[in-house]
Amino acid sequence: MLTKGFAETSLTDLANSANMSVSHLLYYYPSKDAVLFDLSEQINARIWADVTASGEEPPEERIHALVENVFVHGAVHKSELAILRELIALSTHRPELQAKLQAYNGKMMGYLEDLFSKVPRQPGLTALDAAEVAGAIWVGLVTNADYDERLNASRARRLFRRTLLLLANLDSASPKAGKGAAPASRRVRDGEASGAV
């Protein structure tokens, strides 16, 4: 599925890559869709574990951990992003898959809403609003990084971090030194010390 895409992958392809017969594969998975649903569960579970690993930390640290997990060493390998995009597209006509993705999205939005409920936020912005904006920017940056050669992982990480900190209305959203600023090592790593955007 990673190399050919869901539509072009046959049960024979899946069985061969698993070193088993089609009948043996069908013992575990009654259909190609069942393999897709299981893959969806596995990918979403890894993302969830990565994102929520720092759930007990202070909000600003949770933001930094989220950025690092998404754009540096996250649970999803770049090649798996194609599968995630296919999952989203396929969910349009597969109610079971749509329900799974809605449940996952609800959990993720709940995590982000909880995060933003613990920070001052921009005036007039609810925690839910901030979570929705953060989620949209997250998906947008991850997706656009595949199509925009100017948007490498470092730049996407820097933009995501700045946006989350601005939404949270935390002082360290700016690269200035001083109280509330991100540590110099983090600013240099993200290219903020040089003023790069």
NORJO-V516138 format. One record per residue. PHI is phi in degrees with one decimal (* if undefined). Layout:
phi->PHI
phi->PHI
This chain:
phi->*
phi->-68.7
phi->-94.0
phi->-107.7
phi->87.4
phi->-62.9
phi->-61.6
phi->-87.1
phi->-89.5
phi->-100.4
phi->-60.8
phi->-62.7
phi->-58.9
phi->-64.2
phi->-63.5
phi->-61.3
phi->-69.6
phi->-94.9
phi->55.4
phi->-146.2
phi->-79.7
phi->-61.3
phi->-63.3
phi->-67.5
phi->-60.5
phi->-67.3
phi->-65.4
phi->-90.0
phi->-129.3
phi->-70.9
phi->-161.4
phi->-65.2
phi->-60.3
phi->-62.5
phi->-63.8
phi->-61.6
phi->-63.9
phi->-65.6
phi->-60.7
phi->-57.6
phi->-59.9
phi->-65.1
phi->-64.2
phi->-63.2
phi->-65.0
phi->-66.5
phi->-61.9
phi->-59.3
phi->-62.7
phi->-64.1
phi->-67.9
phi->-90.2
phi->-59.4
phi->-105.9
phi->-60.9
phi->-95.5
phi->-76.7
phi->-60.8
phi->-52.2
phi->-63.7
phi->-67.4
phi->-62.3
phi->-63.5
phi->-61.8
phi->-65.1
phi->-61.0
phi->-61.9
phi->-63.0
phi->-66.6
phi->-74.4
phi->-111.2
phi->-119.0
phi->-127.4
phi->-59.0
phi->-67.7
phi->-100.3
phi->-71.0
phi->-53.0
phi->-66.9
phi->-75.1
phi->-61.1
phi->-62.7
phi->-64.8
phi->-61.6
phi->-64.6
phi->-65.3
phi->-58.1
phi->-62.9
phi->-64.6
phi->-67.1
phi->-65.6
phi->-57.9
phi->-115.2
phi->-128.8
phi->-55.4
phi->-64.0
phi->-67.8
phi->-59.7
phi->-63.5
phi->-63.4
phi->-69.4
phi->-64.9
phi->-63.3
phi->-62.6
phi->-61.1
phi->-61.7
phi->-62.6
phi->-65.7
phi->-64.9
phi->-62.4
phi->-63.3
phi->-66.4
phi->-63.1
phi->-61.0
phi->-57.7
phi->-74.9
phi->-74.9
phi->-103.8
phi->-128.8
phi->-65.7
phi->59.8
phi->-65.7
phi->-55.6
phi->80.1
phi->-103.4
phi->-76.9
phi->-61.7
phi->-66.6
phi->-59.3
phi->-61.9
phi->-63.2
phi->-63.6
phi->-64.9
phi->-61.6
phi->-62.7
phi->-65.8
phi->-68.7
phi->-56.9
phi->-63.2
phi->-62.2
phi->-66.1
phi->-62.2
phi->-69.2
phi->-64.1
phi->-60.8
phi->-77.4
phi->-114.7
phi->-113.9
phi->-65.0
phi->-80.3
phi->-101.8
phi->-81.8
phi->-60.5
phi->-63.8
phi->-68.8
phi->-60.6
phi->-61.0
phi->-62.5
phi->-65.9
phi->-65.5
phi->-60.5
phi->-61.1
phi->-65.3
phi->-62.3
phi->-67.6
phi->-67.3
phi->-58.3
phi->-74.7
phi->60.3
phi->-98.3
phi->-56.7
phi->-76.3
phi->-66.4
phi->-97.6
phi->-80.1
phi->-64.6
phi->-80.8
phi->119.9
phi->-59.1
phi->83.4
phi->-79.1
phi->-62.5
phi->-54.7
phi->-56.1
phi->-62.4
phi->-70.3
phi->-64.9
phi->-66.1
phi->-59.3
phi->-85.6
phi->81.2
phi->-73.3
phi->-65.1
phi->-87.5
phi->81.0
phi->-69.0
phi->-121.5
